[in-house]
């Protein structure tokens, strides 16, 4: 049923968008080429979703089919909006002129041709951007650095640096050289601690088989710590049995250990320096809106006192909004991921930031602060579904902890 709805919507948008092309040329061959290309794009999408994906869901050819569909569909939506807007203005004016015999001329063909030209030019922007996002944007790794100040940070941890990555989604990768570059960039930060905040795979633990050796090279003086994200539980795969699903999760947990990552499952660890310590707390996935709630903050915080300085790893930022930021234990810093920044948006540092995902998540990218408690939402290391990124680039976060008040 959902495929039928998708097809109907696509056809309506496609036919309406064609009006812009038709305003510029009524050549029959151009019309044939337009609709044949549209048919091929949607047929390829249908075809790929009826082929075995190897458990990766959106990997390989299926991912590219999604990307091409989105590139064409987004550009046609722009065309349709322009044509609809022109109709909303044109039809009432033309009707008025006809009924009341207005002496003012209203040149429908010239006006429509001009707007069609403008619409096609603007439609080329999302089309080219989405193609670029697949070609280069998905591996265009960026390092984003933040300095956070805390009055109660232990003196020994003044200047302590934490590198964070999130949402690897290894089942979507197809370029070892690019991933090696991202890992090398992470290692170059030479932070005291490295954390990974969930979604190692799309569905299957086996997705990490080709990438395990590369990620095992990630290291830090005080270790590498990790948690699970919603995709790591295998909830989006059609398993032949419950045992197979449990075995997959067990295998994924072993993968963390094999890479030398300390996986925290509603647990905590203490990092000690010069007789002082900070607490690192890791919860399993906790999300709203139908996402898995395996996280147990009370269990994860057992043995951690209210006076300890605390860094919490929690995959879904909705957890911070719903439970963490008002918790009695005062979690100073929460590190999350999950949103990917929707892999699409506009960011002008220090001035403007927008992505459609902000209408779903209050905290969706970067640092947020409320009452002296902070959360960093990492934009993700990998990608999912759309095999690219536009404006929201793959991220390595580097957070430096400083003791004292925040500078004015």
C-alpha angles and dihedrals in degrees: 000000000000090000090054091050091048091049093049092050091046092051094048092050091042095053093045093047089051089066088074091054092045092052089061099040135008092192109143094218092055089052091049092048091049095053095038090054091048090050092050092051094051093039091053090051091051091046095050093049090054093054127084110269097194089242094293092108098203103023130123120349092000091059092049090049089055091047094051091046091052092048093053096038095049092051092048091050088057090051092047093050091053094046092046091049091050091050091050089057100033102048098053091045093048090048091050092050092049095048098042101028096236113198092217114103118235111192104202098179096050094043092048093047092052093049091046090055091050091046093051090050092051093043089058090065099067090036094055093038094054092047090049089049089058095043099047115344097077092064098034094116118197131193113220116193127202133179117206126189127214127177092207098047109128111256093238091061096053103130094015111159127212124189116204131194126173144178100027093171091189093187089074097054123107106161120069094184092058093046090049088054091052092049092048089051089053092050092049090065088070092203124178091239136020122204132186116203105201149285101085091167140017095237116318130064088219089069087080095056094095095041105039095093092052095049093044086070090068108105144154138188092256096034142256118283128189145181136196127263130204094269093053093071094065093236093143097056128087102238123196090223143359089249091058090053092049091048090052091054091047090051091050091052089052089051090061090053093046089055090050094250119141104227113207116206105187088321141117140221133197123227110205132199128169093343093310128101147193124206122236110200124189126192130188117245116308118177143149130227096053098316120135118278104202093130118111111188094182093054093043091053097050110132093017113115128217089246095056118102104242136204113188126201111206121157101212117057091210086075089065092050096045103039119350106061093055096040117129093232091066105228102211099198130017122193117203143158129172101115098073084203078270085281087262134080148085124278127180103175113242094004118050139008128172138163132156088242090072088076088062102036126039090203110039111144137013133353125342127178133197124171094341094310118115138200128190115201107200114214091223138257096239138027140242135205098346101057095220149044131239119191092337104080130196107274145215110189120207114191122188118200116215129187117232140039122323110264114254 
